[in-house]
């Protein structure tokens, strides 16, 4: 049996977090090492390790996460300009293998920050 991710442990109340939203399908917390003035993590309760591991069964959940990301960005004052990032795999920068969306805003992002 695999060990629970840090996000599962946060959702189970084992690790404290600064939650900004939660419902039956997902939670949103402030990132503990923010890369922008607004840096939130939107995490599905279902432990999907990577985006590539999602199946057709997850389509409604993934759609909800996209809509919810926009709503949360609006609520945090960055709805007109924010970056949404999903890292898929270690070589892409994923460090926690529980799918999550980074919502970043409140600063000007340049193309050079993307690395291409």
N, C-alpha and C positions, 0 to 999 in steps of 0.2 A: 504494500500500500504506500502511495506517495505521500510526502509530507504536505500539509496545507501551505498555500502561498501566504505571504504577508497580508495580501488583500483579504483572503478568506479569514485569517485571524483577526483582522480589523473588523470585518463584518460580524464575526462571532463575539466581538467585544473583548477579545484577549489583548488587543493592542489599542491604545487610545489614538484617536485621529480628530481632526477638525473637519467634521462633516458639514457640508453645505446643502446636501439634498439626499434623500433616500426614499425608495418605494419598494414594492415587492420584487422588482426586477433588477434594480441597480442602486448604487450609492455614488455620491460624488464627494471627494475630499480635497482639501488643499494639499498640494505637493509639499513635502518637507524640505525640499531643496529646489525652490522655484527658479525658473529660468526667465521669468517675466513677472511684472507686477501682479498679473492674474495668471496663476498656473494651477489648474485644477485637474484632478484625475477622475474620469467617469468610468466606473467599473461595474460590469454585469455581475449579478450574484452567481450566475451559472459559471463555473470555472472552465472557460474555454482557454486552453494554454496560449494559442497564437491565432491570429486572424485566419491563417491558412487551415486551421483545424476546425473552423466553423463549418456547419453543414446547412443544407436547405432548411432543416428544422430550426435553425437559428436566425432565419431571415427576418422574422418579425422583431426579434430582440435587437438585432443589429440596426434595423430601421428605427426602432424606438430610441436607441442610443444616439443616432444621428440627430433626430428631432430634439431630443432632450439636451444634447450638447448646445444647440442653438438657443434653446430656452434659457439654459443656465448662463450662457455667455451674455444674453440680454440682461438677465437679472444681476450680473456682475459688472454691467456698464461697458462691455466690450463687444456687444452684438453687431456693431457696424464693421469691426475689424478684429478678427481673431484667427489664430492658426489652430487647426485640429490635426493631431499627429497620432498615428498608430504605428508602433515599431513591431515588426514581425521577424523574430529570430534574433539570436545573439549578434550576428554580424550587422544587423540593422540597428543595434543599440538596445534591444529588449533585455532588461535585467530581471524583471519579474514575469514569470511565465503563467500569467493569468491576464487575458486580454484586457486592455484598458485604453482609453482615449485621453490624450493630453489636450486640454483646452488652454491655450496661451493667448494673452492679450495685454493691452495697456502699454505697448511699446511699438516702435516701428521695426518691422522685420525686413531684412534685406535678402536678396537672392543669394548672396555669398554665404549666408548662414546655413543654407541648405547643402552646401558642399558640391554643387554642380552648376 
